[in-house]
Amino acid sequence: TLYNYGARKVALIGVGPVGCSPSELSRYSADGVTCVERINSAVQLFNNRLISVVDHFNTNFAGAHFIY
């Protein structure tokens, strides 16, 4: 793992509002301009879980600092 190789400062980046990207708007938005909430809801679930993982890592990896 990166931790075993000495990594102690790690940034984990969340996913942005994919449901507002041009490709998703053109495919799934009713009017082509309104963000697709079902996609953004899934992204938010992922980001929330990622925050939990960061908290878990900070608790269980001594000397390491993980940020979201």
N, C-alpha and C positions, 0 to 999 in steps of 0.2 A: 504494500500500500504506500501511498505518498507519505503517510505518517511514519512508516517504517524507514523510509528514505530520508527522513529528517524534516519534512514539511511541517511547519508549526503555525504559519499564518496562511489561511485559505479563505478566499472570498467565493461564495456561491451566489450566482446571479439568478434572480427570478425571471420568469417569462413575462413579456409585455402583453398588451391586449391584442392577441392574434385575431380576434374577431373583428377588429377594426382595420386590418390590413387590406390593401387594395384587392388582393387575390380572393380573400374570403368575402369581401363585400360584393365583388362581382359574381361569385358563385352562390352565396347563401343569403344575402340581404334582400329583402323584399323590394326595396327601392334603390339599392346600390349605394346608399350613403349611411344608413343606420347600422351601427355595429351589431354583430351577431352575438346576442347575449348567451346563448347556450355554449358557444365556443369560449367566450370570456369567463363563463362560470367554471368551465373545466380548467381553464388556466388558473383561476383563483384557487381552486381546490389543490392543484399542483403546488402553487406558491405557498399555500398554508402548510402543506405537508413538508415542503422544503424548509420552512422556518422551524418546524418541529425537529427535523433531522439536524439542523444547525445547533439547536439547543441540546439535543442528545449528544452530538459530537463534543460540544464544549464541556459537557458534564463528564464524558467518558474518556477523553484523550488528554491526559495530563500535560500541561505546558503548551497546549495548542490553543489557537484563537481562530475560531471560524466566525465569519460574518455573512449576513444575508444582505 
